[in-house]
């Protein structure tokens, strides 16, 4: 049996998470949350299941308000719940 610190997150094929998505998954898993990446399809899909709730992960790279609003709008088209992180 895997201990929580050994089971960080699950990535199913054909998922190919971005580095910032993996970092969010590791942080959540270390906080003892179950994180599962959703396999990619030809349609837009959210990024993860977190405790059976669908989430989209975004990390803004622009400081322009309109670009951030556009990313949030696109994210909410995929999932009603959103993680937005800023990585330094």
RAGI-V759425 format. One record per residue. N is the residue number from 0. RES is the residue in one letter. SS is DSSP state (helix for helix, strand for strand, loop for the rest). PHI is phi as a letter, one per 40 degrees, with the letter a starting at -180 (none if undefined). D_FIRST is the distance of its C-alpha to the first C-alpha in Angstrom with 2 decimals. Layout:
n->N res->RES ss->SS phi->PHI d_first->D_FIRST
n->N res->RES ss->SS phi->PHI d_first->D_FIRST
//
This chain:
n->0 res->X ss->loop phi->none d_first->0.00
n->1 res->X ss->loop phi->c d_first->3.79
n->2 res->X ss->loop phi->c d_first->6.55
n->3 res->X ss->loop phi->d d_first->9.66
n->4 res->X ss->loop phi->c d_first->11.65
n->5 res->X ss->loop phi->c d_first->9.60
n->6 res->X ss->loop phi->b d_first->9.69
n->7 res->X ss->loop phi->c d_first->13.43
n->8 res->X ss->loop phi->a d_first->14.78
n->9 res->X ss->strand phi->b d_first->15.01
n->10 res->X ss->strand phi->b d_first->18.26
n->11 res->X ss->loop phi->c d_first->19.41
n->12 res->X ss->loop phi->c d_first->22.49
n->13 res->X ss->loop phi->c d_first->25.33
n->14 res->X ss->loop phi->c d_first->24.38
n->15 res->X ss->loop phi->a d_first->25.83
n->16 res->X ss->loop phi->c d_first->25.40
n->17 res->X ss->loop phi->c d_first->27.99
n->18 res->X ss->helix phi->d d_first->27.15
n->19 res->X ss->helix phi->c d_first->27.92
n->20 res->X ss->helix phi->c d_first->25.58
n->21 res->X ss->helix phi->c d_first->22.67
n->22 res->X ss->helix phi->c d_first->23.74
n->23 res->X ss->helix phi->c d_first->23.77
n->24 res->X ss->helix phi->c d_first->20.28
n->25 res->X ss->helix phi->c d_first->18.99
n->26 res->X ss->helix phi->c d_first->21.00
n->27 res->X ss->helix phi->c d_first->19.75
n->28 res->X ss->helix phi->c d_first->16.04
n->29 res->X ss->helix phi->c d_first->16.76
n->30 res->X ss->loop phi->c d_first->18.40
n->31 res->X ss->loop phi->g d_first->15.13
n->32 res->X ss->loop phi->b d_first->16.47
n->33 res->X ss->loop phi->c d_first->14.88
n->34 res->X ss->strand phi->b d_first->17.09
n->35 res->X ss->strand phi->b d_first->17.74
n->36 res->X ss->strand phi->c d_first->20.78
n->37 res->X ss->loop phi->c d_first->23.21
n->38 res->X ss->loop phi->d d_first->24.49
n->39 res->X ss->loop phi->c d_first->28.07
n->40 res->X ss->loop phi->b d_first->30.93
n->41 res->X ss->loop phi->c d_first->34.69
n->42 res->X ss->loop phi->b d_first->35.10
n->43 res->X ss->loop phi->c d_first->34.09
n->44 res->X ss->loop phi->b d_first->30.63
n->45 res->X ss->loop phi->c d_first->28.83
n->46 res->X ss->loop phi->c d_first->26.19
n->47 res->X ss->strand phi->b d_first->23.03
n->48 res->X ss->strand phi->b d_first->21.49
n->49 res->X ss->strand phi->b d_first->20.60
n->50 res->X ss->loop phi->f d_first->19.27
n->51 res->X ss->loop phi->g d_first->21.10
n->52 res->X ss->strand phi->b d_first->24.29
n->53 res->X ss->strand phi->c d_first->25.91
n->54 res->X ss->strand phi->b d_first->26.96
n->55 res->X ss->strand phi->b d_first->29.17
n->56 res->X ss->strand phi->b d_first->28.92
n->57 res->X ss->strand phi->b d_first->32.23
n->58 res->X ss->loop phi->b d_first->33.40
n->59 res->X ss->loop phi->c d_first->37.20
n->60 res->X ss->loop phi->b d_first->39.05
n->61 res->X ss->loop phi->b d_first->42.50
n->62 res->X ss->loop phi->b d_first->44.32
n->63 res->X ss->loop phi->c d_first->46.59
n->64 res->X ss->helix phi->d d_first->46.24
n->65 res->X ss->helix phi->c d_first->47.05
n->66 res->X ss->helix phi->c d_first->44.34
n->67 res->X ss->helix phi->c d_first->41.71
n->68 res->X ss->helix phi->c d_first->42.99
n->69 res->X ss->helix phi->c d_first->42.85
n->70 res->X ss->helix phi->c d_first->39.20
n->71 res->X ss->helix phi->c d_first->38.30
n->72 res->X ss->helix phi->c d_first->40.33
n->73 res->X ss->helix phi->c d_first->38.62
n->74 res->X ss->helix phi->c d_first->35.17
n->75 res->X ss->helix phi->c d_first->36.12
n->76 res->X ss->helix phi->c d_first->37.22
n->77 res->X ss->helix phi->c d_first->33.60
n->78 res->X ss->loop phi->a d_first->31.90
n->79 res->X ss->loop phi->c d_first->33.27
n->80 res->X ss->loop phi->b d_first->30.84
n->81 res->X ss->strand phi->a d_first->31.07
n->82 res->X ss->strand phi->b d_first->29.59
n->83 res->X ss->strand phi->b d_first->32.37
n->84 res->X ss->loop phi->b d_first->31.72
n->85 res->X ss->loop phi->b d_first->34.08
n->86 res->X ss->loop phi->b d_first->32.91
n->87 res->X ss->loop phi->c d_first->35.31
//
